[in-house]
Structures are given as structure tokens and as C-alpha cells.
């Protein structure tokens, strides 16, 4: 009985963390998208900083989340996501010296890799936390968007930060959905009917 209560307590604590984490990821991504469509669109130096900062933020977020949920050793998909995101930030810095098409190619490869790792993390969490369907969809869509980016980068179309912003916007949407879903699930579990 106490072991079951202990597991439930751990799950509730984990869900409380994930809810806060998903809201934070939503807020940062939404702010990034807003800046991409406004300030950065007309300021190439600022856009360059934002394009490097986005994968660095992803790396930091994966590190923080993994540390709160058992460490990087227990969260291999997040460890790999962190490594890939740091490498991506370096690659974007180099690609900025060539062309925006090169930057979009790097983002495309990153989106495929990070999407796959996000999907794996969500599948692993499904059993303990539930409410991971949006993160699974987000990971799968990220991988598909990455393939689209790589294809677009090989074309003749003018590329800018606004081409990356919808990708970040979809990520923000999925983080918000996940946070709300966990909030609703938590509220339902605390309702008088759930207790009785």
C-alpha cells in the first residue's frame, strides 16, 4: 500500500514539474516566434543571435528537465538531444557565414534528430506521467518539418528567420497543449468525484 502511495506521490510531483516545464517551454518559444516575426525579421544581426540561441535554449531546457527527473544518465534521449542541440548551435554559427540556406539545412537536420529524441522521451514518460500524446505528435511533426527544411534549403527561394518561426510556433503550441492537458488531468484527479 505504501509503495503504491509512494509511486502516486512521485507521479504527482513529476507531473507538477512537467506542467511548469511545458508552460516555460511554451512561453520561451512563443516569445522567440514573436521576436522572429517582428524585430529579427528586419535585423539580420539580431536574427543571427536568435538562430544560435534557439538550439542552445533547447539544450539547456533538456538539461534542466533531465536533472529534475533523475539526471542525464537515466534520460538518455534527453542527453542525446542536449548534445545534438549544442552541436547544432555551433553548426548554425558556422552556417551563418555561408548563407541562410545553409542555416536552414542545419535546422532541418536538427529538427529531425531532436524530434526523434523528443518522441522517445515522450514514449518513455507515457507510462509514468500520461498526457504525452501531444509531445509524441510534436516530435513526429518536428522530424517531418526537418525533412521539409532540408528540401526548402536546396531551392531558390529567399530564406530568412521567418521560415523557421512556424516550426517554433508549432513547438510552442504542443508545449501549451501538454501543459493544459496535465493541468486538466490534475484538476480532475483532485475533484470530489475522483476522491469518492
Helices and strands as residue ranges (DSSP letters): H 2-37, G 40-42, H 44-68, H 76-95, H 100-129, H 133-153, H 161-190, H 192-195
